[in-house]
C-alpha cells in the first residue's frame, strides 16, 4: 500500500482506457438503438 505513485499511474491508465471503452460502447449502443428503432418502425408500417 506504500506504492502510491505506481497506483496513481495504474489508475490513470485504466481510467483512460475505461473512458475510451465507454465512448466506444456508447457509440455502438446508439448505433444499434437507431438501427433497432428503424427496423421496428419499418416492421410496424
C-alpha positions as CSV (number, residue, x, y, z in Angstrom):
1,X,0.0,0.0,0.0
2,X,3.1,2.3,0.2
3,X,3.5,2.2,-3.6
4,X,1.1,5.1,-4.2
5,X,2.9,6.5,-7.3
6,X,2.5,3.2,-9.1
7,X,-1.1,3.0,-8.1
8,X,-1.8,6.6,-9.4
9,X,-0.2,5.7,-12.8
10,X,-2.1,2.4,-13.0
11,X,-5.4,4.1,-12.1
12,X,-4.7,6.8,-14.6
13,X,-4.1,4.4,-17.4
14,X,-7.2,2.3,-16.5
15,X,-9.4,5.4,-16.3
16,X,-8.2,6.5,-19.8
17,X,-8.8,3.0,-21.2
18,X,-12.2,2.9,-19.4
19,X,-13.3,6.2,-20.8
20,X,-12.3,5.2,-24.3
21,X,-14.1,1.9,-23.9
22,X,-17.2,3.7,-22.5
23,X,-17.1,6.1,-25.5
24,X,-17.0,3.1,-28.0
25,X,-19.8,1.3,-26.1
26,X,-21.9,4.5,-26.2
27,X,-21.4,4.9,-29.9
28,X,-22.2,1.2,-30.6
29,X,-25.2,1.4,-28.3
30,X,-26.5,4.5,-30.1
31,X,-25.9,2.9,-33.5
32,X,-27.7,-0.3,-32.6
33,X,-30.5,1.7,-30.9
34,X,-31.1,3.7,-34.0
35,X,-30.9,0.6,-36.2
36,X,-33.3,-1.3,-34.0
37,X,-35.8,1.6,-33.9
38,X,-35.6,1.9,-37.7
39,X,-36.4,-1.8,-38.1
40,X,-39.2,-1.6,-35.6
41,X,-40.8,1.4,-37.4
42,X,-40.4,-0.3,-40.7
43,X,-42.0,-3.5,-39.4
44,X,-44.9,-1.6,-38.0
45,X,-45.7,0.2,-41.2
